[in-house]
């Protein structure tokens, strides 16, 4: 295995440890999901969204769509 393989494994393990502690301690705002909801202001009032928030959400959506196709196509998609 290469250094980068070990680094990616370490990154995944670190994520699982951090997320695990966040889930176990039951405090609000600790998990990755709660951070994403906060960063993209997905909770709360829906009637006062600003244009930049809509663009940010669309960018986030397009990133995940691209990443999904990138992984599933073996890198031959874009």
C-alpha positions as CSV (number, residue, x, y, z in Angstrom):
1,X,0.0,0.0,0.0
2,X,1.2,3.5,-0.8
3,X,1.5,6.4,1.6
4,X,-1.7,8.0,0.2
5,X,-3.6,4.7,0.7
6,X,-2.7,4.9,4.4
7,X,-3.5,8.6,4.6
8,X,-7.0,8.1,3.1
9,X,-7.6,5.2,5.5
10,X,-6.5,7.5,8.4
11,X,-8.8,10.3,7.1
12,X,-11.7,7.8,7.1
13,X,-10.9,6.5,10.6
14,X,-10.6,10.1,11.9
15,X,-14.0,11.0,10.4
16,X,-15.6,7.9,12.0
17,X,-14.0,8.7,15.4
18,X,-15.1,12.3,15.3
19,X,-18.6,11.5,14.1
20,X,-18.9,8.7,16.6
21,X,-18.1,11.0,19.5
22,X,-20.5,13.6,18.1
23,X,-23.3,11.0,17.9
24,X,-22.6,9.5,21.4
25,X,-22.5,12.9,23.3
26,X,-26.0,13.8,22.0
27,X,-25.2,17.6,21.9
28,X,-26.9,19.6,19.2
29,X,-24.7,20.8,16.4
30,X,-21.8,18.3,16.7
31,X,-22.4,15.9,13.8
32,X,-21.3,16.5,10.2
33,X,-25.0,16.6,9.2
34,X,-25.8,19.3,11.7
35,X,-22.8,21.3,10.5
36,X,-23.9,21.1,6.9
37,X,-27.4,22.1,7.8
38,X,-26.0,25.1,9.6
39,X,-23.5,26.1,6.9
40,X,-26.2,25.9,4.1
41,X,-28.9,27.2,6.4
42,X,-31.2,24.3,5.7
43,X,-33.1,24.5,8.9
44,X,-35.3,27.4,10.0
45,X,-37.2,29.9,8.0
46,X,-37.6,29.1,4.3
47,X,-39.1,32.3,3.1
48,X,-36.1,34.6,3.5
49,X,-33.4,32.8,1.5
50,X,-30.8,35.0,-0.2
51,X,-29.6,34.4,-3.8
52,X,-26.1,33.4,-2.6
53,X,-27.6,30.8,-0.4
54,X,-29.5,29.3,-3.3
55,X,-26.3,29.3,-5.4
56,X,-24.4,27.7,-2.6
57,X,-26.9,24.9,-2.3
58,X,-27.0,24.3,-6.0
59,X,-23.2,24.2,-6.1
60,X,-23.3,21.6,-3.2
61,X,-25.8,19.6,-5.1
62,X,-23.9,19.7,-8.4
63,X,-20.7,18.7,-6.6
64,X,-22.3,15.6,-5.2
65,X,-23.9,14.7,-8.5
66,X,-20.5,15.0,-10.2
67,X,-18.7,13.1,-7.5
68,X,-21.2,10.2,-7.8
69,X,-20.8,10.0,-11.5
70,X,-17.1,10.3,-11.2
71,X,-16.9,7.4,-8.8
72,X,-19.4,5.2,-10.7
73,X,-17.7,5.8,-14.1
74,X,-14.2,5.1,-12.9
75,X,-13.1,8.6,-13.6
76,X,-14.2,8.8,-17.2
77,X,-17.1,11.1,-16.5
78,X,-15.7,14.7,-16.9
